[in-house]
């Protein structure tokens, strides 16, 4: 049996035709269509036919990993902070369009499943996966158990409160959330906050204050030696290390695997500083911190695997 997998994140939709074991046969990556629910559903349907091709008749199921808060077993996307979709019965809609059973899980849970089965945590019963991308999410395996929670949302680590003063509003509407400070969408806002008191001013300061920067510009400026950019990333690393320390206190993992586009494109400026600073903040013994060997496909591969692991983990 072949499986279709989808990873629907804050910026991209990834689709793959794969074997049940996660061997990818065909793949497609496109910018997410966010103008309407219908647009996204049509995009998923189109990409399913594209990667399925002449083998579509052999597809036995579809795995859907998506960013946002779910009612997983009811197949409902309750809230997706990086898209306009709320209260969408996405599983029902896609089953009607694709003619296949759909398994719905959060993209962080999907990536955690992939790491546990075929990735860095394949032999590890206590591990955490953290994705630092457009947003921040992940999942945890404790004593060999993939944690899901009452509605499939035991993964929303990006919405932990790391700033008691709540100086920055998160895209979900809350304040002081980790994601609002050091994710790809959050770093520019955190930079604006830091610019208020930073001196001496650099060329980046004015751009940040005017709201005309993106995360990539900040990382690029740091590599070129901009003092303010370096300061932003140093402070972001401290925030990340403190958030990781919270995860270590909660789950006591032996391994933390890091993914997400922002982290994987900037291993030297994101992942390595976390690993260096973590012992300063961790109460429990610090775990090993590594970049995912599955790259940005970790959630996609997990969505593929979710179909064959659905019964084991009660995804439906």
KALINDA-V394910 format. One record per residue. N is the residue number from 1. PSI is psi in whole degrees, -180 to 180 (* if undefined). BURIAL is + if it has 24 or more other ideal C-beta (glycine too) atoms within 12 Angstrom, else -. Layout:
# KALINDA-V394910
n->N psi->PSI burial->BURIAL
n->N psi->PSI burial->BURIAL
This chain:
# KALINDA-V394910
n->1 psi->140 burial->-
n->2 psi->159 burial->+
n->3 psi->142 burial->+
n->4 psi->134 burial->+
n->5 psi->144 burial->+
n->6 psi->137 burial->+
n->7 psi->112 burial->+
n->8 psi->103 burial->+
n->9 psi->-158 burial->+
n->10 psi->-22 burial->+
n->11 psi->-30 burial->+
n->12 psi->153 burial->+
n->13 psi->124 burial->+
n->14 psi->137 burial->+
n->15 psi->146 burial->+
n->16 psi->145 burial->+
n->17 psi->127 burial->+
n->18 psi->166 burial->+
n->19 psi->167 burial->+
n->20 psi->-23 burial->+
n->21 psi->-1 burial->-
n->22 psi->12 burial->+
n->23 psi->115 burial->-
n->24 psi->129 burial->+
n->25 psi->-41 burial->+
n->26 psi->149 burial->+
n->27 psi->150 burial->+
n->28 psi->141 burial->+
n->29 psi->127 burial->+
n->30 psi->153 burial->+
n->31 psi->137 burial->-
n->32 psi->137 burial->+
n->33 psi->114 burial->+
n->34 psi->11 burial->+
n->35 psi->-28 burial->-
n->36 psi->165 burial->-
n->37 psi->-43 burial->-
n->38 psi->-40 burial->-
n->39 psi->-44 burial->-
n->40 psi->-45 burial->+
n->41 psi->-41 burial->+
n->42 psi->-37 burial->-
n->43 psi->-44 burial->+
n->44 psi->-45 burial->+
n->45 psi->-45 burial->+
n->46 psi->-43 burial->-
n->47 psi->-32 burial->+
n->48 psi->-45 burial->+
n->49 psi->-34 burial->+
n->50 psi->-52 burial->+
n->51 psi->-27 burial->+
n->52 psi->-43 burial->+
n->53 psi->-137 burial->-
n->54 psi->-11 burial->-
n->55 psi->5 burial->-
n->56 psi->-34 burial->+
n->57 psi->-19 burial->-
n->58 psi->-2 burial->-
n->59 psi->123 burial->+
n->60 psi->-15 burial->+
n->61 psi->166 burial->+
n->62 psi->130 burial->+
n->63 psi->132 burial->+
n->64 psi->110 burial->+
n->65 psi->125 burial->+
n->66 psi->142 burial->+
n->67 psi->134 burial->+
n->68 psi->174 burial->+
n->69 psi->133 burial->+
n->70 psi->161 burial->+
n->71 psi->86 burial->+
n->72 psi->-50 burial->+
n->73 psi->-17 burial->-
n->74 psi->-8 burial->-
n->75 psi->28 burial->+
n->76 psi->131 burial->+
n->77 psi->106 burial->+
n->78 psi->-48 burial->+
n->79 psi->128 burial->+
n->80 psi->102 burial->+
n->81 psi->-27 burial->+
n->82 psi->4 burial->+
n->83 psi->168 burial->+
n->84 psi->15 burial->-
n->85 psi->126 burial->+
n->86 psi->134 burial->-
n->87 psi->36 burial->-
n->88 psi->128 burial->+
n->89 psi->72 burial->-
n->90 psi->-34 burial->+
n->91 psi->-47 burial->+
n->92 psi->-45 burial->-
n->93 psi->-44 burial->+
n->94 psi->-33 burial->+
n->95 psi->-37 burial->+
n->96 psi->-39 burial->-
n->97 psi->-38 burial->+
n->98 psi->-16 burial->+
n->99 psi->26 burial->-
n->100 psi->155 burial->+
n->101 psi->136 burial->+
n->102 psi->133 burial->+
n->103 psi->124 burial->+
n->104 psi->125 burial->+
n->105 psi->163 burial->+
n->106 psi->148 burial->+
n->107 psi->-31 burial->+
n->108 psi->-41 burial->+
n->109 psi->-40 burial->+
n->110 psi->-47 burial->+
n->111 psi->-39 burial->+
n->112 psi->-42 burial->+
n->113 psi->-45 burial->+
n->114 psi->-44 burial->+
n->115 psi->-38 burial->+
n->116 psi->-32 burial->+
n->117 psi->-47 burial->+
n->118 psi->5 burial->+
n->119 psi->-149 burial->+
n->120 psi->-26 burial->+
n->121 psi->22 burial->+
n->122 psi->-26 burial->-
n->123 psi->20 burial->-
n->124 psi->121 burial->+
n->125 psi->-11 burial->-
n->126 psi->100 burial->+
n->127 psi->157 burial->+
n->128 psi->141 burial->+
n->129 psi->132 burial->+
n->130 psi->127 burial->+
n->131 psi->122 burial->+
n->132 psi->98 burial->+
n->133 psi->-136 burial->+
n->134 psi->-41 burial->+
n->135 psi->-166 burial->+
n->136 psi->129 burial->+
n->137 psi->-171 burial->+
n->138 psi->-149 burial->+
n->139 psi->175 burial->+
n->140 psi->145 burial->+
n->141 psi->122 burial->+
n->142 psi->122 burial->+
n->143 psi->38 burial->-
n->144 psi->-1 burial->-
n->145 psi->126 burial->-
n->146 psi->116 burial->+
n->147 psi->133 burial->+
n->148 psi->-40 burial->+
n->149 psi->175 burial->+
n->150 psi->-28 burial->-
n->151 psi->13 burial->+
n->152 psi->24 burial->+
n->153 psi->27 burial->+
n->154 psi->54 burial->+
n->155 psi->-3 burial->+
n->156 psi->52 burial->+
n->157 psi->-27 burial->+
n->158 psi->-16 burial->+
n->159 psi->16 burial->+
n->160 psi->143 burial->+
n->161 psi->118 burial->+
n->162 psi->-4 burial->+
n->163 psi->103 burial->+
n->164 psi->-22 burial->-
n->165 psi->-14 burial->-
n->166 psi->45 burial->-
n->167 psi->-22 burial->-
n->168 psi->135 burial->+
n->169 psi->131 burial->-
n->170 psi->160 burial->+
n->171 psi->-19 burial->+
n->172 psi->-11 burial->+
n->173 psi->-19 burial->-
n->174 psi->174 burial->-
n->175 psi->147 burial->-
n->176 psi->14 burial->+
n->177 psi->145 burial->+
n->178 psi->-47 burial->+
n->179 psi->-32 burial->+
n->180 psi->-11 burial->+
n->181 psi->-42 burial->+
n->182 psi->8 burial->+
n->183 psi->175 burial->+
n->184 psi->-37 burial->+
n->185 psi->-22 burial->+
n->186 psi->-33 burial->+
n->187 psi->-43 burial->+
n->188 psi->-35 burial->+
n->189 psi->-40 burial->+
n->190 psi->-38 burial->+
n->191 psi->-40 burial->+
n->192 psi->-39 burial->+
n->193 psi->-44 burial->+
n->194 psi->-29 burial->+
n->195 psi->-25 burial->+
n->196 psi->-30 burial->-
n->197 psi->4 burial->-
n->198 psi->139 burial->+
n->199 psi->144 burial->-
n->200 psi->156 burial->-
n->201 psi->147 burial->-
n->202 psi->170 burial->+
n->203 psi->-30 burial->-
n->204 psi->-28 burial->+
n->205 psi->-46 burial->+
n->206 psi->-42 burial->-
n->207 psi->-43 burial->+
n->208 psi->-46 burial->+
n->209 psi->-31 burial->-
n->210 psi->-1 burial->-
n->211 psi->32 burial->-
n->212 psi->32 burial->-
n->213 psi->156 burial->+
n->214 psi->166 burial->-
n->215 psi->-42 burial->+
n->216 psi->-39 burial->-
n->217 psi->-36 burial->+
n->218 psi->-45 burial->+
n->219 psi->-42 burial->+
n->220 psi->-42 burial->-
n->221 psi->-38 burial->+
n->222 psi->-40 burial->+
n->223 psi->-25 burial->-
n->224 psi->1 burial->-
n->225 psi->7 burial->-
n->226 psi->123 burial->+
n->227 psi->-39 burial->-
n->228 psi->-41 burial->+
n->229 psi->-42 burial->+
n->230 psi->-40 burial->+
n->231 psi->-44 burial->+
n->232 psi->-49 burial->+
n->233 psi->-30 burial->+
n->234 psi->-44 burial->+
n->235 psi->-39 burial->+
n->236 psi->-38 burial->+
n->237 psi->-38 burial->+
n->238 psi->-42 burial->+
n->239 psi->-47 burial->+
n->240 psi->-43 burial->+
n->241 psi->-39 burial->+
n->242 psi->-40 burial->+
n->243 psi->-40 burial->+
n->244 psi->-39 burial->+
n->245 psi->-37 burial->+
n->246 psi->-42 burial->+
n->247 psi->-37 burial->+
n->248 psi->-40 burial->+
n->249 psi->-36 burial->-
n->250 psi->-44 burial->-
n->251 psi->-16 burial->+
n->252 psi->53 burial->+
n->253 psi->156 burial->+
n->254 psi->-20 burial->+
n->255 psi->136 burial->+
n->256 psi->121 burial->+
n->257 psi->131 burial->+
n->258 psi->131 burial->+
n->259 psi->-160 burial->+
n->260 psi->145 burial->+
n->261 psi->-42 burial->+
n->262 psi->-46 burial->+
n->263 psi->-44 burial->+
n->264 psi->-27 burial->+
n->265 psi->-9 burial->+
n->266 psi->53 burial->+
n->267 psi->-41 burial->+
n->268 psi->-28 burial->-
n->269 psi->-8 burial->+
n->270 psi->-60 burial->+
n->271 psi->-47 burial->+
n->272 psi->-42 burial->-
n->273 psi->-35 burial->+
n->274 psi->-49 burial->+
n->275 psi->-36 burial->+
n->276 psi->-40 burial->-
n->277 psi->-22 burial->+
n->278 psi->-43 burial->+
n->279 psi->-25 burial->-
n->280 psi->-30 burial->-
n->281 psi->-19 burial->+
n->282 psi->137 burial->+
n->283 psi->-51 burial->-
n->284 psi->166 burial->-
n->285 psi->127 burial->-
n->286 psi->138 burial->+
n->287 psi->172 burial->+
n->288 psi->141 burial->+
n->289 psi->120 burial->+
n->290 psi->154 burial->+
n->291 psi->143 burial->+
n->292 psi->135 burial->+
n->293 psi->-10 burial->-
n->294 psi->-4 burial->+
n->295 psi->-152 burial->+
n->296 psi->-1 burial->+
n->297 psi->1 burial->+
n->298 psi->-49 burial->+
n->299 psi->-35 burial->+
n->300 psi->-45 burial->+
n->301 psi->-36 burial->+
n->302 psi->-36 burial->+
n->303 psi->-39 burial->+
n->304 psi->-49 burial->+
n->305 psi->-25 burial->+
n->306 psi->-29 burial->+
n->307 psi->-49 burial->+
n->308 psi->-20 burial->+
n->309 psi->7 burial->+
n->310 psi->-44 burial->+
n->311 psi->-41 burial->-
n->312 psi->-42 burial->-
n->313 psi->5 burial->+
n->314 psi->51 burial->-
n->315 psi->-22 burial->+
n->316 psi->* burial->+
